[in-house]
Amino acid sequence: MLLLVNFVLSFFIAGGLGLREPSPLGLVVGLVLVVVAALTLAIEFRGIEEGVQAGIPAKFAWQFAFGLTVSLVWLYIEILRLLWIIKSIFAE
């Protein structure tokens, strides 16, 4: 919700609340989002493992693959954003 509020405020205030900007607050938010994305990836793997053990039909494999792909892409984007924030903070 906080990121949604930041998005809406960015239409009226440059940078919104500064949650995605290269600042100490942006660094903390970036770290939290990387951890959340990594935990989501772990949950996806756990769901796949439980699905295989439960004997879910193979026709549902694409749903597991899609969830895994979304989690990986999200984690990748958040890591890139975090690296950009770190570079921007320490390059000044």
C-alpha positions in Angstrom: 0.0 0.0 0.0 2.8 2.4 0.8 4.3 1.9 -2.7 0.9 2.6 -4.2 0.6 5.8 -2.2 4.1 6.7 -3.4 3.1 6.0 -7.0 0.0 8.3 -6.8 2.0 11.1 -5.0 4.7 10.9 -7.7 2.1 12.5 -10.1 1.9 15.6 -7.9 5.3 15.6 -6.1 8.6 14.9 -7.8 9.8 11.5 -6.5 6.6 10.9 -4.3 7.6 10.0 -0.8 11.1 9.1 -2.0 10.7 5.3 -1.5 12.2 4.4 -4.8 14.7 7.2 -5.0 18.5 7.0 -4.3 18.3 7.9 -0.6 18.7 6.1 2.7 15.0 5.5 2.9 15.1 4.2 -0.7 17.9 1.9 0.3 15.9 0.4 3.2 12.8 0.0 1.1 14.9 -1.7 -1.6 16.5 -4.1 0.9 13.0 -5.0 2.3 11.7 -5.6 -1.2 14.6 -7.8 -2.2 14.0 -9.9 1.0 10.3 -10.1 0.2 11.0 -11.2 -3.4 13.4 -13.8 -2.2 10.9 -15.1 0.3 8.3 -15.3 -2.5 10.7 -17.3 -4.6 11.2 -19.7 -1.7 7.4 -20.0 -1.2 7.0 -20.8 -5.0 9.6 -23.6 -4.7 7.8 -24.9 -1.6 4.5 -24.9 -3.4 6.0 -26.8 -6.3 7.5 -29.4 -4.0 4.2 -29.8 -2.2 2.3 -30.0 -5.5 4.6 -32.8 -6.8 4.2 -34.7 -3.5 0.4 -34.3 -3.6 0.4 -35.7 -7.1 -1.1 -32.7 -8.9 -1.7 -33.5 -12.6 1.0 -32.4 -15.0 -1.4 -30.1 -16.8 -1.0 -27.6 -13.9 2.8 -27.4 -14.4 2.5 -24.2 -16.4 1.0 -22.5 -13.4 3.9 -23.4 -11.2 6.3 -22.3 -14.0 4.5 -19.0 -14.4 4.7 -18.3 -10.7 8.3 -19.2 -10.6 9.1 -17.0 -13.5 7.2 -14.0 -12.1 9.1 -14.4 -8.8 12.5 -14.6 -10.5 11.8 -11.6 -12.7 10.6 -9.6 -9.7 13.7 -10.5 -7.7 16.0 -9.6 -10.6 14.3 -6.2 -11.0 14.5 -5.5 -7.3 18.2 -6.4 -7.2 19.0 -4.2 -10.1 17.1 -1.3 -8.5 18.9 -1.9 -5.2 22.3 -1.8 -7.0 21.3 1.4 -8.8 20.3 3.0 -5.5 23.6 1.9 -3.8 25.6 3.2 -6.8 23.7 6.5 -6.8 24.1 7.0 -3.0 27.8 6.2 -2.8 28.8 7.9 -6.1 27.9 11.4 -4.8 
